[in-house]
Amino acid sequence: RKEVEQDPGPFNVPEGATVAFNCTYSNSASQSFFWYRQDCRKEPKLLMSVYSSGNEDGRFTAQLNRASQYISLLIRDSKLSDSATYLCVVNLEAAGNKLTFGGGTRVLVKP
Amino acid sequence: DAGITQSPRHKVTETGTPVTLRCHQTENHRYMYWYRQDPGHGLRLIHYSYGVKDTDKGEVSDGYSVSRSKTEDFLLTLESATSSQTSVYFCAISASAAGANNEQFFGPGTRLTVL
């Protein structure tokens, strides 16, 4: 079983719609959680950190469920520019900040 | 955007030749990381550094070495490149390893092809 698993998609989303997807992680001792966005042939860019209480940044909402060991990302009012691969990232070790990346969920927003 | 540059951005080399990739940061962050990204595997950690001359192995360190003689530079060396090392290499930096400010920021990547 992979340490961090994501549905690869693609999620085909009409412009203006809401899309949500999850990521599961295997190590219950994981301490930090992030969503990164990666455009084709570009570097990953931090979208948001995920906090225990859940957090929102504009149209993006992230949730953490420690009991079930998953994090989620919801995108409201999808824009064409939201088309990208979204990487779920988990810090499995506090020492050294060694992140483990999921394989990514591809989102395609269409007019 | 965080001040991270990588050089070269693209390189084609032959099997058996040595290759050095450079990561340079202007953020004065303590932690630096080298990852490779391959289809079907996602991003995997090769080596990381937690200070000048302090480095450690990551998940896929075989065939790679690193050096950090200055805070701003982190070098990745393939002593004898193999075709399996064809990949996109990303450098990342972070201010801390845990708690606040442990987010990692990535450089633009180096696309390496080993023939």
Interface residues (C-beta under 8 A of the other chain):
Chain A: Q31 S32 F34 K42 E43 P44 K45 L46 S49 L87 N91 A94 A95 G96 N97 K98 L99 F101 G102 G103 G104
Chain B: Y31 G40 H41 G42 L43 R44 L45 Y48 Y50 D56 G58 F90 S94 S96 A97 A98 N102 E103 Q104 F105 F106 G107 P108 G109
